[in-house]
Amino acid sequence: MKKSKFTSLEKYWILYDVGNSAFIMLVSTIIPIYFNGLAESANISEVDYLAYWGYAVSFSTLIVAVIGPIIGTISDTKGYRKPIFTLFMMIGVICCAGLSLATTWIVFLAVFVVAKVGYSASLIFYDSMLYDITTPDRMDEVSSQGYAWGYIGSCIPFIISLVFVLFYELIGISLSMAMMIAFFITAAWWFLVTIPLLKNYEQKYYIEPKKHPIKESFQRFGSSIKEIRQHKKILLFLVAFFFYIDGVYTIIEMATAYGSALGLDTQGLLLALLVTQIVAFPFAILFGKLSKKYDTASLIKFCIVAYTGIALFAIQLDQQWEFWFLAICVGMFQGAVQALSRSYFAKIIPPEKTGEFFGIFDICGKGASFIGTALMGLFAQLTGSVNSGIFILVIMFIIGFYFFSKAAKEE
């Protein structure tokens, strides 16, 4: 990043993506495989393993979907956003490290759910900071840079962790010790790169504090729901986002579990998903640059179409090279659709209400993946086929494209 291009605050904001992405990288790669080992030792079948993992992810996102709008609304009050952000970030960091203490599959899932809630909830406040740290004309590019550097930056602790996990026997330690080291490395990385943002961020857009801020927040949230219903563009976008981002997050969170359940080589899966991160870096930046020349809505629609094709291809996946091909394709569009959706939404909402609106945005985002992951697990159990659960994602992308096209036409 050129110093003349990004302000210090923009860089500090981008750094948080570098930190939290290390955790989600672990969630997308090593953690499901480690959980698979815990499940196997408890004589749990591959189909049930995939289902339980999907249910855990769904439960964590459901919790955030319920609490997100309220805590987001509270964070709009002057002086509240930074401390609430810090609280949930630390919950995620501490529980990430705490995963190393879980020795049974059910305890491991419980700690994982709390860590995932901390991570997901922190992003509500992180996303709503976008208006405070930059200007509307720079949002597309800054948002894209966040995802881009998050992808490439997360590779650093991941590669270090991967060395311990893959070569623990050569190093002379147990697998559980290797995983403990991986969890601690990730937690420390997440916390340390967040410090500059914590020290320098100041809330610019806010609601003046009232006598009863929490009660007032509930009232403002009710008013925001009515306001969204009156603004057709915001409403249509949120409906569209609910469906298409559901597919995106489900693919991110279930990729390794899916490949592992199909019996694909563990090392191959991890390396393929590392390639996804590396590919995502330049493509996220590329789409940020393209947003200056092309309409953001057109770029988002292009990404949705690409993801529909990815989901269709994944239905028949049963070989290692196909997973590699899929990983590269996902990397090309993953950061773009997330970053552009975030900045697109930020530009169509009131700046002083970013917390409460991004709380609702989170319901339609990470909260939406509750449906995808749950249905994917359910379909796998009902049919006895791991592949069949993917088809539901194709339907999600088609519905999302339809409603986004309608939203883009609204003034």
N, C-alpha and C positions, 0 to 999 in steps of 0.2 A: 504494500500500500504506500503510495506516495504521500509524503507529509503535507504537501500543498493541497492535496485533494480532499482528505478527510480531516475533520476537526478532531481534537483529542477526545471529546465526549463521544463522538461517533465511533471512534476506535475502541473506547472502553465498552460501549454498548455491544459492538461486534464481538469483543472478547468473551462476553458471557455466552454467546453462541458456541464459541470454541470450548468453553468449560462444560456446559450442560450436554453438548453433543457427544462428549466422551462417555457419559453415562448411557445415552440412548444407543451409542455404538455398541456398548457392552450388552445392552438389552437385546439388540438385534442380532448378536453373534454368539458370544461366549456363554451368557447366562442361560439361554434355552438349552444349550448342549449340556451344561453342567446340571441343570434341572432334569434333563433326560436321564443322566447317570443316576441321580438320586431316585428318580421314578423307577428305573430298571431294578435298582437294588431293593425296591419295595414291591417288585413283581407287578408293576402297572404296565398295561399293554401300550403299544405305540399310538393307537387311536385315542385311548383315554388320556395319554400324556399330552397329545396335541390339544385335546378338548379342555383339560384342566388348565393348561397354559393359557389358552384362549379365554377361559372364564376368568382367570386371575387378571389378565390385561383388561378385560371388559369391566370387571368390578372396580378397578382403580380409576378407569375413565368415567365410570358412572358416578363415583364419588365426586370427582372434579366437576362433572356436569351439574351436579346438584348444588355444590357450594360455590362454584365459579362466579355466577352472576352477582351473588351477594357480596363476596369478598372483593370482587372487582369494583362494585359500586362503592363499597366502603373506602377502597383505595383512591377514589377520586377526591376524597376529602383532603384538604391541605395538610401536608406533613405525614400522611398515612401510607403512601405508596411504598416508599423505601423500607420502612420497618416490616411491613407485611410481606414484601418481596423477600427480605432477608430471612424472615421466619421460615417460609416454605422452602427457600433454597437450602437452608441449614437442615431441615427435615430430610430433604433428598440426599444431601451429602452424608449426614450421619447414618441414615439407613442403608445407603450404598456401602459404606464401610461395614455396617452391621450385618450385611449378607454373609460375611465371612464366618459368623458365629453360628449360622443355621446349619444343622447337620441332618435334618429330616426334610422330606420334600414339602410337607404341609407348613412347617415353620418357615422354610425358605420362601414359599409363596406368600405367606403373611407379611414378612419383612419386605419383600419385593413390592407388594401392593402399596405399603406406606411410602416406600421410596419413590414409587412411580407417581403417587399423589403429590408428593412434595415437588418433584420435577415438573409435572404438568401444571400445577397451580402456580408455580413461579413464572411460568411462561405467560400467564395472563397479564401480570404486571410488567414483565419484560416487553411484551408486544405493545402494551399501552404506553410505554416510555418512548415509543417511536416519535410521537408528536413533540415530546420534550427535548429530544436530542438532535433533531434535524428539521428541515423544512419540507413542505408538501412536494415541491418539485424534485427533491432528492430522495424521497421515500423509496421508490422502486429500486434504485441502485443501492442505497444503504441496506435495505432489507435483503436484497440479493447477496450483498457482500457478507452479511451476517451468516446466512446459510452456507455460502461458499467457504469462508474461513472456518466455520464450524465443522464442515466435512473434512477439510484437510488437516485442521488443527487437532481434531479428535483422533487422527491416525497416530499421533505421537504416543499418547499413553496406551493406546490400543496395541501398537506394535510391541512396546515394552512388555505389556501384559501377555501378549501372544507368545513371546519368547519363553516366559515362565510356564505358560499353560501347555504349549506344544512340546517343550524340551525339559519338562520337570524331572524326568528320570535321569537325563544327562547331567542336570544341575545337581541332582542328589537330594531332591525334596519330594514330598508327596503331592498328588494332584490337589488335595484339599488345601495344602499350604500354598501351592501355586495360585489357586483361585483366591485365597485370602490376600495374597500380594496384589493380584489384579484389582480386587475391590478397593483396597487401600490406595493404590496408585490413582485409580479413577476418581475416588472421592477427594484426594488431596489436590489433583489437577483442577477439578471442578471448583473447589473453594478458592484456590490461589489466583486463578485467572479472573475471578469475580471481584476481587478486592479493589481494583481500580475503579470499577463502576460504583461500588458501594461508597467509596471515598469522594467521588466527584459528581454523582448524579444529584440533580435538584429538580423537583417537580415544578414545572412552569404553568401548566394548565390544571386547574383544580376548582373544587367547590369549597366555599368558605365553611369552616367547621360550625356545626350547630350545637345546641345544648345536649341533644341526644343523637349523636352521629350514626349509631347503628340503626335506631328506629327510623331516622331520616333516610338512611341508605335503602331500607326496604321500601319506603314510599317512593324514592327516586327510581328504584328498579321497576316498580309498578308503572310509573309514568313513562319509563323508557320502552316498556313493552307496548304501551299504547302508541308511543311515538313511532316505533318501528312499523306497526300496523298501518300507520298513515303514510309512511314513506315506502312506496312500492319497490323502488330500486333496492333499498336495504333489505327488505323482506324477501324479495326474489333471490337476491344474492345469497342470503343466509340459507335458504332452502336448497339452492344449488350446491353451496359449499358443504352443507350437511351430507349430501350424497356423494359428491366426487372425492372429497377429502377423506371420507370414510374408507373408500377403496385404497387411497394412497397410504394412510396410516396402517391399515390392516396388512398391506403388503410389507411395509417396513417392519411391523412388530411380529409378523408371523413367518417371515421368509426363512429364517434359520430353523424354526420349529417345523415348518413345512418340509424343507429339504431333509432334515434329520429324520422325520417320520417316514419319508420315502426311502430311507436307507442310504442316502448319498454320503459320500466320504466327508467326515467331519472337517479335516484340514482343508479340503477343497472348498467347503462351504464358507469357512472363515476367510480364506484368501479371496474368494469371489466377492464377498461383501466388503472386503478391504478395497478391492478394485472399484466397487460402487462408490465409495467415499472419494477416491481419487478422481474418478470420472466426473462426479458431481461438482467438484471444485471449479473447473474451468467453465462448465456448462451453466452453473448458477450465475457466475460473473457475466457470461455471454448473454444470458437472457436479461440481466440487469442493464447491459449496454443496449440490447435490442429494444428495451422499453422506451428509449429516447427517440427511436426511429419509428417504431410500430405501436399501435394501440395496445395497451395492457390487456384489455378484454380479449383481443384476438390471440395474443400469446397464451393466455390462460386456456382458451378453447382448444388451441393446438395441443397443449399439454394433456388435456382431458382425453382427446382423441388418441394420443399416443399411449396413454395409460390403458385405454380400452383394449388396444392391440396387445399390450403387455399381458393383461389379464387373460385374454383369449389364448395366447401362447402358453401361459402357465398351466392351463387346464390339462394339457397333454404332457406336461413335463415329467420325465422319468429318467433322464440321463444327466451326468455331471456337466457336460459341455453346454447343455441347454440352460442349466442354472447359471453358468458363467455368462452366457449370452443375455439372459434375463437381467442379471446383475448390472451389466453394462448399460442396457436400455433404461433400467430404473434410474441409474445414476445420471443419465442425460436429462431427465425431466423432474426428478424428485425435488431438488432444491428450487427449481424454477417455479413450479406450481405452488409450493408453499410460500416462497418469498413474495411472489407477485400477488397472491391472494391476500396476504397480510397487508401489503402496502395499498392494494386496491380498496380494501375495506377501510383502512385508516383514512383514506382520502374522501370517503363518502359519509363519514360520521362526524358529529360535533367534537372538536378538540378537547373541550372541557369535560367530556363524558367518556373519554377513551377507556377508562377502567371498567365501567359498567357495560359498555358496548362490547369490549373485548372479552368480558366475562360471558356474554351471550355468544360471541364468536367462538369461544372455547367449547360451549355446549355443542355447537354445530360442527366443531372440529374434532378435538380429541374425544369429546363426549360421544360423537357420532361413531367412532371406531368401536364403541361398545357393541353396536349392531353387527359390524363386519366380523370382528373376532369371535363373537358369540355364535353367529350363524355359521361361520366357517367350522367351528368346533362341533356344533350341533349336526350340520350336514354330514360331517365326517363320521360321527357316531351312528347316525340313522342309516347311512348307506354302507358303512364299513369301508368307504373309499376316501382316502385323503384328498384326491384331486377334485372330487365333486363339490367341495366347499368353495372353490375358486369361482364357480359360475355366478354366484351371488354378487361378486364384485363387478362383473361385466354389466349387470343390470344397474348397479349403483352409478357407474360412470355414465351410462346412457341417460339416466334420469337427471343427473347433475348437469350434463351438457345442455339438456333441454331447458332447464330453469335458468342456467347462467345466460344462455342466449336471450331469453326473455328479459333478464335483468339488465343486460348490456344495452338493450334498446331503450330503456327507461332513462329519462332525464334526471 
